[in-house]
Amino acid sequence: MALTTPQIQRFLLSKFHRRSTTSKSKTPHTNINSNTFTITNTRRRRRRSRCFSAIAIDAPSSLTDSPPIRWGSVSLQGPREEMEDDIVLRPNTLQGFSFAAVFDGHGGFSSVQFLRDELYKECLEALQGGLLLLGKDFKAVEEALKHAFIKADMRLLKWLELNGEEDESGATATAMFVGDNKLLISHVGDSSVVLCRSGKPELLTSPHRPYGSNKASLQEIKRIREAGGWIVNGRICGDISISRAFGDMRFKTKKNEMLRKGAQEGRWTEKFISRVQFNNDLVVACPDIYQVALGSDAEFIVLASDGLWDYMSSSDAVTFVRDQLRQHGNTQLACESLAQVVLDQQRTQDNVSIIIADLGKTDWQNVPLQQQNVILELVQAIATIGIVSIGVWFSSQLSL
């Protein structure tokens, strides 16, 4: 049964409301129908007390008369022991462009703690306060964002060293800059951005992972091997399964120390490490940059960590959010419901962080509920019955 039928969505929505009602004393109500924003951010806890944070914003998309972008944001702790995700949302701060980013940490929260403030500052400076975003020189924007990400990583590595040699934390970061008619993405790691255009999903980013047969993965594998690294079971040096990230000193400034530690722990021999010669960093923070036009058919954008995308397709996510917005038009509630449907069904073993931007170009009250899934299910059911019937008849004929 598809996830996106209206009956299932109403059940999940009512279930979410019941949970919200029982916890009102702990979590303030978030109102997205104002021009202010509310942030609810509980202290990061163990899994026994699920971490929840949410941001809801209605903000003008620019200084023009364009309709406001309606933002929703949520970060939920899944079954993992620690919450290492974070989200940053700064609407209308870059010459009419809004900044939104999802950070997915690993090996500790230190890298995310640094990046959640400092990456935006580097982007702000590199983009000349947003002036570059207003122009048509994509090459200049691309170079500026690459410079900002790499500089932020260099500063982070120095900061981690000051924190202590044993800090092995790292983080992926996917940031987007949303304007009236243009979207720019700077992407490092395995979070993803999906655009809904006329009800259809457009996957705009590719995950940076050292495994798989797609073009992006093959390029990452080639880069790692040329840098002197190796891959075991989809992990760099048998350790990390992400190929682009901030931090992760042992794959950058501490590569030789990582080798010696591995030999001491018996992961490889002295003879093996004597043959290893590193030519470059194994994990890098150089981003992929994307630019996408946002016409009148662009409805909303979903930026989320891999805790969502590893367990729900972009098509299912877009259909779910679209039907939610058609039912109530509340971007924040749609965002929270999307995260809950993944966690409640125990489909993910990861934390889940999501940002949704309703671009304000769609009159949701006049968008009909999508019915193609119901029809498809009916056709599939009839086909299944037909196949089973033919199989039974064929078996009976053979037994005669």
C-alpha positions in Angstrom: 0.0 0.0 0.0 1.4 3.4 -0.9 2.2 5.9 1.9 0.5 8.7 0.2 -3.2 7.7 0.2 -5.4 10.3 2.0 -6.6 7.8 4.5 -3.1 7.0 5.7 -2.1 10.6 5.8 -5.1 11.5 7.9 -4.3 8.7 10.4 -0.7 9.8 10.6 -1.7 13.5 11.0 -4.1 12.7 13.8 -1.5 10.5 15.5 1.0 13.4 15.3 -1.5 15.8 16.8 -2.2 13.5 19.7 1.6 13.4 20.5 1.8 17.1 20.2 -1.1 17.6 22.6 0.4 15.4 25.3 3.7 17.3 25.2 2.5 20.9 25.1 4.0 21.7 28.4 7.5 20.8 27.0 7.3 22.1 23.5 5.9 25.6 22.7 3.4 26.0 19.9 4.9 27.1 16.6 2.9 29.6 14.5 3.8 29.9 10.8 1.1 32.5 10.0 3.1 35.4 11.2 6.1 37.4 10.1 8.2 36.3 13.0 9.8 32.9 13.7 9.8 30.7 16.7 12.6 28.3 17.5 12.2 25.3 19.8 15.5 23.6 20.5 15.7 21.2 23.4 19.0 20.1 24.8 20.5 17.2 22.9 19.7 14.1 24.8 20.0 10.3 24.7 17.5 8.4 22.7 15.2 7.8 25.7 14.1 11.4 25.4 13.8 12.2 21.7 15.4 15.5 20.6 13.1 17.8 18.8 13.7 21.2 17.2 11.6 23.2 14.9 11.6 26.5 13.0 8.6 28.0 11.3 8.9 31.2 9.3 6.7 33.3 7.0 9.1 35.8 5.3 8.9 37.9 2.2 11.1 36.3 -0.5 12.7 39.6 -1.4 12.1 43.3 -1.6 9.7 42.8 -4.5 6.0 42.1 -4.4 6.6 38.4 -4.8 4.6 36.1 -2.5 6.3 35.1 0.8 8.3 31.9 1.1 6.8 29.8 3.8 9.4 27.8 5.7 9.2 24.7 7.9 12.0 23.0 9.6 12.4 20.1 12.0 15.2 18.0 13.5 14.3 14.7 15.2 16.5 12.2 17.0 16.0 8.7 15.8 17.3 5.4 17.4 20.9 6.7 17.5 22.4 7.3 20.9 23.4 10.9 20.1 21.8 13.7 18.2 24.5 15.1 15.8 22.3 16.9 13.2 21.4 20.6 13.1 19.6 23.0 10.9 20.2 26.7 10.2 17.6 29.0 8.5 18.2 32.7 7.8 15.4 34.1 5.7 15.9 37.1 3.4 19.4 38.0 4.6 21.4 38.0 1.4 20.1 40.7 -0.9 16.7 39.1 -0.9 18.0 35.5 -0.9 17.4 33.2 2.0 20.0 30.8 3.5 19.1 27.3 4.7 21.4 24.5 5.6 21.3 21.0 7.0 24.3 19.7 8.9 24.8 15.9 9.6 27.5 15.2 12.1 29.5 12.0 12.8 32.0 11.1 15.5 30.7 13.8 17.8 28.9 17.2 17.6 32.0 19.5 17.6 32.2 20.0 13.9 28.5 20.8 13.6 28.7 23.2 16.5 31.4 25.1 14.7 29.8 25.1 11.3 26.3 26.1 12.2 27.5 29.7 12.7 30.8 30.0 10.9 29.8 28.5 7.5 27.2 31.1 7.0 29.7 33.9 7.9 32.2 32.6 5.3 29.4 32.4 2.6 28.3 35.9 3.5 31.8 37.3 3.0 32.6 35.3 -0.1 29.3 36.3 -1.8 29.9 40.0 -1.0 26.9 40.1 1.3 24.7 38.5 -1.4 25.6 40.9 -4.3 27.1 38.0 -6.3 23.8 36.2 -6.1 22.0 39.0 -7.9 24.3 38.9 -10.9 24.4 36.4 -13.8 28.0 35.3 -13.4 27.5 31.7 -12.2 31.2 31.0 -12.4 31.9 33.8 -9.9 29.3 32.4 -7.5 30.7 28.9 -7.9 34.2 30.0 -7.1 33.0 32.1 -4.1 31.1 29.2 -2.5 33.9 26.8 -3.0 36.3 29.3 -1.4 33.9 29.7 1.5 33.5 26.0 2.1 37.2 25.2 1.9 38.1 28.2 4.2 35.5 27.1 6.7 37.0 23.6 6.7 40.5 24.9 7.2 39.4 27.0 10.2 37.5 24.0 11.6 40.5 21.7 11.4 42.6 24.3 13.4 39.7 24.6 15.9 39.5 20.8 16.3 43.2 20.6 17.0 42.9 23.1 19.7 40.0 21.0 21.2 42.3 18.0 21.4 44.0 15.4 19.3 41.3 12.8 19.9 38.5 14.8 18.4 37.6 12.9 15.3 34.3 14.5 14.5 33.2 15.6 11.1 30.0 16.8 9.4 28.3 17.0 6.0 26.7 20.3 5.0 24.2 21.1 2.3 23.3 24.8 2.0 20.8 26.4 -0.4 20.3 30.1 -1.3 16.7 30.7 -2.4 15.5 33.7 -4.3 12.4 34.7 -6.2 13.4 32.9 -9.5 16.7 31.2 -8.7 18.0 28.5 -6.4 21.7 27.9 -5.7 23.0 24.9 -3.8 26.4 24.2 -2.3 26.6 20.6 -1.4 29.1 18.4 0.6 28.1 15.0 1.8 25.0 12.8 1.5 22.0 15.1 2.4 19.8 15.9 -0.7 17.8 18.6 -2.2 14.6 17.8 -4.1 12.5 20.4 -6.0 8.8 19.8 -6.7 7.9 21.2 -10.1 4.2 20.8 -11.2 3.9 17.9 -8.8 6.9 16.1 -10.1 10.2 15.5 -8.1 13.5 16.8 -9.4 16.5 15.4 -7.5 19.1 18.2 -7.6 22.1 16.7 -5.8 24.2 13.5 -5.7 25.5 12.0 -2.5 29.3 11.9 -2.0 29.9 8.2 -1.0 32.8 5.9 -1.8 30.6 3.1 -3.1 28.0 2.5 -5.8 28.1 2.5 -9.6 26.7 5.9 -10.4 28.8 8.6 -11.9 29.3 10.6 -8.7 30.4 7.6 -6.7 32.8 6.4 -9.4 34.4 9.9 -9.4 34.8 9.8 -5.6 36.3 6.3 -5.7 38.8 7.4 -8.3 39.7 10.6 -6.4 40.3 8.6 -3.2 42.6 6.0 -4.8 44.6 8.7 -6.7 45.1 10.4 -3.3 46.7 7.2 -2.0 43.7 5.8 -0.1 41.8 2.6 -0.4 38.2 1.4 0.1 37.0 -1.6 2.1 33.3 -2.6 2.2 32.3 0.9 1.0 34.4 2.7 3.6 37.5 4.8 3.2 40.4 2.8 4.8 37.7 0.6 6.2 36.5 3.5 8.4 34.2 6.2 7.0 31.4 5.8 4.5 31.2 9.4 3.4 33.8 10.9 1.0 33.2 14.6 1.3 32.8 16.2 4.7 34.1 19.0 7.0 36.5 18.0 9.8 37.6 14.4 9.9 41.2 15.3 10.7 42.5 11.7 10.4 41.8 11.8 6.6 43.3 15.3 6.1 46.0 16.7 8.4 46.4 13.6 10.5 46.6 10.9 7.8 50.0 9.5 8.9 49.0 9.4 12.5 45.9 7.5 11.4 48.1 4.9 9.7 50.3 4.4 12.8 47.3 4.1 15.0 45.8 1.5 12.7 49.0 -0.5 12.8 49.0 -0.3 16.7 45.4 -1.5 16.8 46.2 -4.4 14.4 44.0 -3.2 11.5 47.0 -3.4 9.2 50.6 -4.3 9.3 53.8 -2.2 9.4 54.8 -3.6 6.0 51.4 -2.5 4.6 51.7 1.1 5.8 55.3 1.3 4.6 53.9 1.0 1.0 51.2 3.7 1.5 51.9 7.1 0.1 49.3 9.8 0.4 49.2 12.4 -2.4 46.2 14.4 -1.1 43.4 14.4 1.4 41.1 11.4 1.4 38.0 13.3 2.5 37.5 16.8 1.1 35.1 19.7 1.7 35.1 21.0 -1.8 31.4 21.4 -2.7 29.3 20.7 -5.8 27.5 23.9 -6.9 24.1 23.8 -8.6 22.0 26.6 -10.0 18.3 26.0 -10.8 15.7 28.3 -12.3 12.5 28.7 -10.3 9.6 29.4 -12.6 5.9 29.6 -11.9 5.7 25.8 -11.9 8.2 25.5 -9.0 6.1 24.6 -5.9 8.4 23.7 -3.0 11.9 22.5 -2.0 12.8 19.8 0.4 16.3 19.8 1.9 16.9 16.8 4.2 19.6 14.6 5.7 20.1 11.1 4.6 18.0 9.9 7.5 15.0 10.7 5.3 16.3 9.9 1.8 17.8 6.5 2.7 14.3 5.3 3.6 11.9 7.3 1.4 12.1 8.0 -2.3 12.0 11.6 -3.5 8.8 10.7 -5.3 7.1 9.5 -2.2 8.3 12.5 -0.1 7.1 15.0 -2.7 3.7 13.4 -3.0 3.4 13.3 0.8 4.3 16.9 1.3 2.2 18.1 -1.7 -0.9 16.3 -0.3 -0.2 17.7 3.1 -0.1 21.3 1.8 -3.2 20.8 -0.2 -5.0 19.6 2.9 -4.0 22.4 5.3 -1.3 24.7 3.7 0.8 24.5 6.8 4.5 24.1 5.8 5.7 23.5 9.4 3.1 20.8 10.0 3.9 19.1 6.7 7.6 19.1 7.6 6.9 17.6 11.0 4.6 15.0 9.6 7.1 13.9 7.0 9.7 13.3 9.7 7.3 11.5 11.9 6.1 9.1 9.2 9.7 7.9 8.8 10.4 7.6 12.5 7.1 6.2 13.6 7.3 3.3 11.1 10.8 2.7 12.3 12.0 2.9 8.7 15.1 4.8 9.6 17.9 4.1 12.0 19.3 7.6 11.7 18.4 11.1 12.9 16.1 13.1 10.6 16.5 16.8 9.7 14.3 18.5 7.1 13.8 22.0 5.8 10.8 22.7 3.4 10.4 25.9 1.5 7.0 26.5 0.0 7.8 29.0 -2.7 4.4 30.8 -2.5 3.7 30.2 -6.2 0.9 27.6 -5.7 -2.7 28.1 -4.5 -2.9 24.9 -2.5 -6.7 25.2 -1.8 -7.3 24.7 -5.6 -4.9 21.9 -6.1 -6.8 18.5 -6.3 -5.6 15.6 -4.2 -3.4 13.3 -6.3 -5.4 10.1 -7.1 -2.9 8.3 -9.3 -1.6 6.2 -6.4 -5.1 4.9 -5.6 -5.7 3.9 -9.2 -2.3 2.3 -9.5 -2.9 0.3 -6.4 -6.3 -0.9 -7.8 -4.6 -1.9 -11.1 -1.8 -3.7 -9.3 -4.3 -5.6 -7.1 -6.3 -6.7 -10.1 -3.2 -7.7 -11.9 -2.0 -9.7 -8.9 -5.3 -11.5 -8.7 -5.2 -12.3 -12.4 -1.7 -13.7 -12.2 -2.5 -15.8 -9.2 -5.7 -17.1 -10.9 -3.7 -18.0 -14.1 -1.1 -19.7 -11.9 -3.8 -21.8 -10.1 -5.4 -22.7 -13.4 -2.1 -23.7 -15.0 -1.2 -25.9 -12.0 -4.5 -27.6 -12.1 -4.0 -28.4 -15.8 -0.6 -29.9 -15.2 -2.1 -32.2 -12.6 -4.7 -33.6 -15.0 
